[in-house]
Amino acid sequence: MMVRVIILSLFCLANARGTALLLELGSAGSPFRLPSGAVATIGDLENIRPGVFDLADNFVGEADTIGLDVAGNGHFIGTINLDNALVDARLKVVDWDNLMIADLADATAQDAFLPLTDPASHRASATDVVWQPFVFNELTVDSEGAGAVDDVAGDYADFVNAELTATAGPLHEFVEWTGDVPAADTANNPLLLPMDVTRQVEAVFGPVISDDWAVRHFGTTALDPEADADADDLSNRDEFRLGTDPQSGTATNDNVSVTAGWNLVAPTVQPETALWPAAITVSWSWDALEHSFVFGRTVAGKTGYWIHATEQQEIAVTGQAIIDNTLLLYTGWNLVGVAQAVATPASTATIWTWDAAAARYMSVDNGLLAPSVGYWILADGDAVVDLTP
């Protein structure tokens, strides 16, 4: 069945009421009918309303039909106000209750006009419409990093926009949208996403680079977080997060010393593969924002890891040296590590580590944090703590 598409050229009036249009639905000999086939009444128009669409068939807004009057059985005529009209738009009629839509037929091109002054020349009439069911597309939403997106995932009619708002977690900021997002819109937040196709979208969040770190490594706070100054495939934001040198991608080697049983360690080298060597088979880290353990073989600088070993051994790790000890501490417990010997965040901080030989926790009360060791630090608030000597 062919669906007719009518193009209207619509212009806003100087009276700020939007675009006005004289609309006739049905006629004396051909009444306007509902999707069910029944002749429409004026009461039906509360839920069956004209809608304005752009030329890509995206819904822009409804028409104000307060001026539409009954001219006969299934016959309506009057002025409608298109408050959200575009310069070029399509006019359709939408049954929101039954999820049906139809193009309005026999429309004429419109210029700026006052319809009550010259109604005969500026009107759109529809004596016959072809109803079609809504087409739905699915939206899937994920997030990467510390942050969340409003719960807007689901099925959308193909003519509407989904509105996505990304909210960053503590000490983080929204970076971009990835996935099925128009290239020009990846930085928009909120994001209006046309649902004309099935889409999978991910919001990416990253830590806010501290001014002290930026000045220490670049001599200025005016830097692009996503730039890669040393061309090592790590952005400035990644280097800040991992503690590596943003001005050098030189590789180095180090060993992770473990004893038989459980060990609480922290890397001094960021592995090139971002994975622990194969000799480390069991590794747990701590998500301080979700307050839960995370199992996996991925490894990141300035992070503490529970590692289980079957025997005492030295495990070689190759990658970039971790040179910066700026820690992101979140309210509650944090499992972190440093790459050089540094002073504790505060003399009153609650800090614990693991004595692998005695297989028990011990309090850190000497005011120093040692490299290669994982530490539990209890923070009473979210803070960026710079321990770099």
Secondary structure as GFF3:
##gff-version 3
##sequence-region A 1 389
A	DSSP	beta_strand	7	9	.	.	.	ID=ss1
A	DSSP	beta_strand	19	25	.	.	.	ID=ss2
A	DSSP	three_ten_helix	42	46	.	.	.	ID=ss3
A	DSSP	beta_strand	48	53	.	.	.	ID=ss4
A	DSSP	beta_strand	59	62	.	.	.	ID=ss5
A	DSSP	beta_strand	64	72	.	.	.	ID=ss6
A	DSSP	beta_strand	75	82	.	.	.	ID=ss7
A	DSSP	beta_strand	88	95	.	.	.	ID=ss8
A	DSSP	beta_strand	100	103	.	.	.	ID=ss9
A	DSSP	three_ten_helix	119	121	.	.	.	ID=ss10
A	DSSP	beta_strand	123	126	.	.	.	ID=ss11
A	DSSP	beta_strand	132	133	.	.	.	ID=ss12
A	DSSP	beta_strand	136	144	.	.	.	ID=ss13
A	DSSP	beta_strand	147	149	.	.	.	ID=ss14
A	DSSP	beta_strand	154	157	.	.	.	ID=ss15
A	DSSP	beta_strand	161	164	.	.	.	ID=ss16
A	DSSP	beta_strand	166	168	.	.	.	ID=ss17
A	DSSP	beta_strand	172	179	.	.	.	ID=ss18
A	DSSP	three_ten_helix	183	185	.	.	.	ID=ss19
A	DSSP	beta_strand	191	194	.	.	.	ID=ss20
A	DSSP	beta_strand	199	207	.	.	.	ID=ss21
A	DSSP	alpha_helix	211	218	.	.	.	ID=ss22
A	DSSP	alpha_helix	236	242	.	.	.	ID=ss23
A	DSSP	beta_strand	251	258	.	.	.	ID=ss24
A	DSSP	beta_strand	261	265	.	.	.	ID=ss25
A	DSSP	beta_strand	269	271	.	.	.	ID=ss26
A	DSSP	beta_strand	282	287	.	.	.	ID=ss27
A	DSSP	beta_strand	292	295	.	.	.	ID=ss28
A	DSSP	beta_strand	305	309	.	.	.	ID=ss29
A	DSSP	beta_strand	313	321	.	.	.	ID=ss30
A	DSSP	beta_strand	326	329	.	.	.	ID=ss31
A	DSSP	beta_strand	332	337	.	.	.	ID=ss32
A	DSSP	beta_strand	342	343	.	.	.	ID=ss33
A	DSSP	beta_strand	350	355	.	.	.	ID=ss34
A	DSSP	beta_strand	360	363	.	.	.	ID=ss35
A	DSSP	beta_strand	368	369	.	.	.	ID=ss36
A	DSSP	beta_strand	374	379	.	.	.	ID=ss37
A	DSSP	beta_strand	383	386	.	.	.	ID=ss38
###
